[in-house]
Amino acid sequence: MAQEKTLLVVTSEPILRDIFKDQLDRLLNFKSILIAEDILKSYEIIMKSKVDFLILDSHALDEHMFENLNKYKSLLSGVPIIGIVSKDLDRIKFLQKNRGFDDVLTKPFYLEDLVYSIRALFEKKRLEDDNSFTLGELCFYPDLKYFLNKSNNKQINLTEKETNILNLLIKFKGKTVLKEDLLKVVWGYNTIIDTHTLETHIYRLRKKITKISSSLEVIRTMEGGYQIDI
């Protein structure tokens, strides 16, 4: 694992703090392991430090875990999150209900399982980053179907069609892709769709992008089609 990574752990249990501070540091060689005993302290750390991985202990968050998960995801877009939950919770149902977590471990857990989960999530993140495209301050993740503004951590989700439109425009970056070609590739060669359908999708896509970057024109209208040249 790269040594420039920072792990933030939110837990109020001393034994877990010791495990994360000593054992994980030895096994995974993080650049820094930061501990927050409650939610407010964790937010203070996030505002001051670059966090690359987050572990949330249900004992520290209690009933506030679900309410604050979306805020953590907003503040740390793209950062893997592991939940540590008490044994009376069904792990599978918990994951199904709380999709903001990338993985969940049930107490008591083996340290080896936690190490494996962290390594697996970092590898998954690396592969996603390798298959991403940077457009100015924005980063497009086609596999995950979302845009991320790296300067403010704002994120928008994309539909299948919007993702396919962007994929084709990026493939021919700097060149105009004709509307007819976009319709054929995105909607299918045997599908009869008029250009108004494409124009509506482009309009909605532009509106989404302006929500996270009002100053950047990603998709340009050209004669007969559209172009990306950032």
Secondary structure, DSSP 8 states (H G I E B T S, - for coil): --TT-EEEEE---HHHHHIIIIIIHHHH--SEEEEESSHHHHHHHHHHS--SEEEEEHHHHTTHHHHHHHHHHHHTTT--EEEEE-TTS-HHHHHHH-TT-SEEEESS--HHHHHHHHHHHHHHHHHHHHT-EEETTEEEETTTTEEEETTT--EEE--HHHHHHHHHHHHTTTS-EEHHHHHHHHH-TT----HHHHHHHHHHHHHHHHHH-TT---SEEETTEEE---
